[in-house]
């Protein structure tokens, strides 16, 4: 989704939200959360508040009028009814006869609600209360009583499912070489012209994620000043607003240099265009948006081997780094994770790679 369209959609949702949700939104802009994340959260709030109104839990006619007292007095049973509604409601805009949303979607909804409740019960300072300690709106957080059900899947099973979508070993460079030298042969003359216009930029984006393992949101928010070609470090804003200096593999440097050689002329940038990765929209340069990167990664990867997401490119780097270092701590630091628990997945992927190698002896 283009940034301009994303902002328009956010404004539409903000227009129907209660004032305290708008306060929450504003506070998260300062961290900063990405616009895409905030948009997804606002969509979850629209779903939840619509249910509050439609079910009669909130005795009002529209979302805007749902008061703080409704959230404060919401019971665990109310939340369980909402979850049941998500599980059993008919699916919209589909011919499927199945009902309900996925557990992953439910977990995402509950995560968004937990973030809102944490803000209302811990982070906000209620200006109507004359207290130098800054009292929150209320203290009762019903979300702490709600358990989320994790997807039933072992790490070994998950590793088995994703390893075919990773470009390990020589395939990392092979993927980049394919885009650089072979992809154009699959295109019509018209499509080839569009490809050449963005080729260096697209290669630089993919190389950055494959070489550093940073998240898609972190990659699109990189500014010119953030990427150092001498020290081979890129500075990013991690989840929670923390700045981090992330080293990247040397193979990416040449792709950055090639892109920078054509960036200003091809995308008509000036000194005020600080975004590293840009696109032209109505002949005006702007920061490339996450959905555009998802689309370009999908089209190149599908032509090369298998359709993947930018997150799989992140998995690729993590798996390759673990294979080289055998250190979960190092991989966790590279990915910006607070603990090594998440990196357990990569040990299972490598174990499978070792097993396959043994089978071929």
C-alpha positions in Angstrom: 0.0 0.0 0.0 1.4 3.4 -1.0 2.2 5.7 1.9 -0.3 8.3 0.8 -3.1 5.7 0.7 -2.0 4.3 4.0 -2.2 7.8 5.6 -5.7 8.3 4.1 -6.9 4.9 5.5 -5.5 5.8 8.9 -7.3 9.2 8.9 -10.6 7.4 8.1 -10.2 5.1 11.1 -9.0 7.9 13.4 -12.2 9.8 12.6 -14.4 7.1 14.1 -12.2 6.3 17.2 -12.8 7.4 20.8 -10.5 10.2 22.0 -8.4 7.9 24.2 -7.6 5.7 21.2 -6.4 8.8 19.4 -4.2 9.7 22.4 -2.8 6.1 22.2 -2.1 6.5 18.5 -0.3 9.8 19.0 1.8 8.4 21.8 3.0 5.5 19.6 3.9 7.9 16.8 6.7 9.3 19.1 8.3 5.9 19.7 8.0 5.5 16.7 5.8 2.6 15.6 5.6 2.3 11.8 2.5 3.6 10.1 1.8 0.2 8.8 1.8 -1.3 12.4 -0.5 1.5 13.6 -2.9 1.0 10.7 -3.1 -2.7 11.6 -3.8 -1.8 15.2 -6.5 0.7 14.3 -8.2 -1.9 12.2 -8.2 -4.3 15.1 -9.7 -1.6 17.3 -12.4 -1.0 14.8 -13.3 -4.6 14.9 -13.3 -4.8 18.7 -15.3 -1.5 19.2 -17.8 -2.5 16.6 -18.4 -5.7 18.5 -18.8 -3.8 21.7 -21.5 -1.7 20.1 -23.2 -4.4 18.1 -23.3 -6.9 21.0 -24.8 -4.3 23.4 -21.8 -4.5 25.8 -21.5 -0.7 25.2 -24.8 1.0 25.3 -24.1 3.5 22.6 -24.8 3.9 18.9 -21.3 4.5 17.5 -17.7 3.6 18.2 -16.8 7.2 19.0 -19.0 7.2 22.1 -17.6 4.0 23.8 -16.4 5.4 27.1 -13.4 4.5 29.2 -15.7 3.0 31.8 -16.7 0.3 29.3 -13.1 -0.8 29.0 -12.4 -0.5 32.7 -15.4 -2.7 33.6 -15.1 -5.2 30.8 -15.0 -8.7 32.3 -13.0 -11.8 31.4 -16.2 -13.4 30.2 -16.9 -10.4 27.9 -13.4 -10.9 26.3 -14.1 -14.6 26.0 -17.4 -13.8 24.2 -15.5 -11.6 21.8 -12.9 -14.3 21.1 -15.8 -16.8 20.5 -17.4 -14.3 18.1 -14.1 -14.1 16.2 -13.9 -17.9 16.0 -17.5 -18.5 14.9 -18.6 -15.5 12.8 -19.1 -16.2 9.1 -16.2 -15.3 6.9 -16.8 -12.2 4.8 -16.0 -11.6 1.2 -15.3 -15.2 0.4 -17.1 -18.2 -1.0 -15.7 -20.4 1.7 -18.2 -22.2 4.0 -15.7 -22.1 6.9 -16.3 -19.9 9.8 -14.1 -17.7 12.0 -10.7 -16.1 11.7 -7.4 -17.9 12.2 -5.8 -18.3 15.6 -3.0 -16.1 14.3 -5.5 -13.3 13.6 -7.0 -13.7 17.1 -3.6 -13.5 18.7 -2.9 -10.3 16.7 -6.2 -8.8 17.8 -5.5 -9.6 21.5 -1.9 -8.2 21.1 -3.3 -4.9 19.9 -5.8 -4.8 22.7 -3.1 -5.6 25.3 -1.1 -2.7 23.9 -4.1 -0.3 24.3 -4.9 -1.5 27.8 -1.2 -1.2 28.9 -1.3 2.4 27.7 -4.6 3.2 29.5 -3.6 1.6 32.8 0.1 2.3 33.0 1.5 4.8 30.5 -1.0 7.6 30.1 -1.1 10.5 32.5 -4.7 11.7 33.1 -4.6 15.4 33.0 -8.0 15.6 34.7 -6.5 14.1 37.9 -4.6 16.6 40.0 -1.7 14.4 41.0 2.0 15.0 40.5 2.6 11.3 40.1 0.5 11.2 36.9 -2.3 8.8 37.4 -3.5 6.6 34.5 -7.1 6.5 33.3 -7.8 3.4 35.3 -5.9 0.5 36.8 -7.9 -2.7 36.1 -6.4 -4.5 33.1 -8.7 -7.3 32.1 -6.3 -8.3 29.2 -3.9 -9.8 31.8 -6.5 -12.4 32.5 -6.9 -13.5 28.9 -4.7 -16.3 27.6 -3.6 -16.5 24.0 -3.4 -19.9 22.3 -0.2 -20.4 20.5 -0.2 -22.3 17.2 0.4 -26.0 17.9 3.6 -26.6 16.1 7.0 -27.9 17.2 10.2 -26.0 16.2 11.2 -29.0 14.1 7.9 -28.9 12.2 8.2 -25.2 11.7 11.8 -25.6 10.5 10.7 -28.3 8.0 8.0 -26.0 6.7 10.2 -23.0 6.0 13.6 -24.4 5.0 12.4 -24.8 1.4 11.8 -21.1 1.3 15.3 -20.0 2.4 18.1 -19.2 0.0 20.9 -20.9 1.9 24.5 -21.3 1.0 25.3 -20.3 -2.6 21.7 -19.6 -3.3 21.9 -16.2 -1.5 24.3 -14.9 -4.1 22.6 -17.0 -6.8 19.3 -15.1 -6.1 21.0 -11.7 -6.5 22.8 -12.9 -9.6 19.5 -14.1 -11.1 17.9 -10.7 -10.6 21.0 -9.0 -12.0 21.5 -11.1 -15.1 18.7 -13.5 -15.8 15.4 -12.1 -14.7 15.2 -9.6 -17.6 15.1 -12.6 -20.1 11.6 -13.6 -18.8 10.1 -10.1 -19.5 8.4 -8.4 -22.4 9.9 -5.3 -23.8 7.5 -3.1 -21.9 8.1 -4.9 -18.6 11.8 -4.9 -19.2 11.9 -1.1 -19.3 10.1 -0.9 -15.9 12.5 -3.4 -14.5 15.6 -1.6 -15.6 14.3 1.6 -14.1 14.3 0.1 -10.6 16.8 -2.7 -10.9 19.6 -1.2 -8.9 17.2 -0.1 -6.1 15.5 -3.5 -5.9 18.8 -5.3 -5.7 20.0 -3.0 -3.0 16.9 -3.5 -0.9 17.1 -7.3 -1.2 20.8 -7.3 -0.6 20.4 -5.2 2.6 17.9 -7.7 4.1 19.9 -10.7 3.0 23.1 -9.2 4.4 21.8 -7.8 7.7 18.6 -9.6 8.6 16.8 -6.4 9.5 13.0 -6.3 9.4 11.1 -5.0 6.4 9.9 -2.0 8.5 13.5 -1.2 9.5 14.7 -1.5 5.9 12.2 0.9 4.4 12.9 3.5 7.2 16.6 3.6 6.6 17.8 7.1 5.7 20.9 8.0 3.7 22.8 8.9 6.8 22.0 5.6 8.4 24.0 3.4 6.0 27.8 3.5 6.3 29.7 2.1 3.3 33.1 2.2 5.2 32.2 0.5 8.5 29.6 -1.6 6.8 27.0 -0.9 9.5 23.4 0.3 9.1 21.6 2.1 11.9 17.9 1.2 12.3 15.1 1.8 14.7 14.1 -1.5 16.3 10.7 -2.4 17.8 10.0 -0.2 20.9 11.9 2.7 19.3 15.4 1.6 20.2 18.2 2.6 17.9 20.6 -0.1 16.9 23.8 -0.3 14.8 23.6 -3.5 12.7 26.6 -4.8 10.7 25.9 -6.1 7.2 27.8 -8.7 5.1 30.4 -7.4 2.6 28.6 -8.8 -0.4 25.9 -6.1 -0.2 28.2 -3.1 -0.5 28.5 -3.2 -4.3 24.7 -3.2 -4.6 24.5 -0.1 -2.4 27.1 1.7 -4.4 25.5 0.9 -7.8 22.1 2.1 -6.5 23.6 5.4 -5.1 25.2 6.1 -8.5 21.7 6.3 -10.1 19.5 7.3 -7.2 19.5 11.1 -7.6 19.1 11.2 -11.4 16.7 8.3 -11.8 14.4 9.3 -8.9 14.8 13.1 -9.1 15.9 13.3 -5.5 17.3 16.5 -3.8 19.0 17.1 -0.5 15.6 17.1 1.3 14.9 13.5 0.2 16.6 11.7 3.1 15.1 8.2 2.6 17.7 5.7 1.3 15.2 3.7 -0.7 12.9 5.9 -2.8 10.2 5.6 -5.5 8.7 8.0 -7.9 5.0 8.7 -7.4 3.4 11.2 -9.8 7.0 12.3 -10.7 7.7 13.1 -7.0 10.3 11.1 -5.0 9.1 9.5 -1.8 10.1 6.8 0.6 9.3 3.3 -0.7 6.5 1.6 1.3 6.6 -1.9 2.8 3.9 -3.3 0.5 6.0 -2.4 -2.6 9.0 -4.2 -1.2 6.8 -7.3 -0.5 5.6 -7.3 -4.1 9.1 -6.9 -5.6 10.5 -9.6 -3.4 7.6 -11.9 -4.3 8.0 -11.5 -8.1 11.7 -12.0 -8.1 11.7 -14.9 -5.8 8.9 -16.7 -7.6 10.8 -16.4 -10.8 14.0 -17.7 -9.2 12.8 -20.6 -7.1 9.8 -20.1 -4.8 7.6 -17.1 -3.8 8.8 -15.7 -0.5 8.4 -12.7 1.8 11.0 -10.3 3.0 10.8 -12.1 6.4 12.0 -15.3 4.8 15.1 -13.3 3.6 15.6 -12.4 7.2 15.3 -16.0 8.2 17.9 -16.8 5.4 20.5 -14.5 7.0 19.8 -15.8 10.5 20.2 -19.4 9.4 23.4 -18.7 7.5 24.9 -16.7 10.4 24.1 -19.5 12.8 25.6 -22.1 10.5 28.9 -20.0 10.5 29.0 -19.1 14.2 27.0 -21.7 16.0 26.1 -18.9 18.4 22.4 -18.1 19.2 23.5 -15.0 21.1 25.2 -13.6 18.1 22.2 -14.3 15.9 19.8 -12.8 18.5 21.9 -9.6 18.6 22.0 -9.4 14.8 18.2 -9.8 14.5 17.5 -7.4 17.4 15.8 -10.0 19.6 15.8 -9.6 23.4 16.5 -13.3 24.1 17.8 -16.3 22.3 14.5 -18.2 22.5 13.4 -17.1 19.0 16.7 -18.3 17.5 16.0 -21.9 18.5 14.3 -22.2 15.2 17.6 -21.8 13.3 19.3 -24.6 15.2 16.6 -26.9 13.9 17.0 -25.7 10.3 20.7 -26.3 10.5 20.2 -29.7 12.0 18.1 -30.6 8.9 20.7 -29.2 6.6 23.3 -31.4 8.3 21.1 -34.4 8.1 20.6 -33.9 4.3 24.3 -33.5 3.9 24.9 -36.8 5.6 22.3 -38.5 3.5 24.3 -37.4 0.4 27.6 -38.9 1.6 
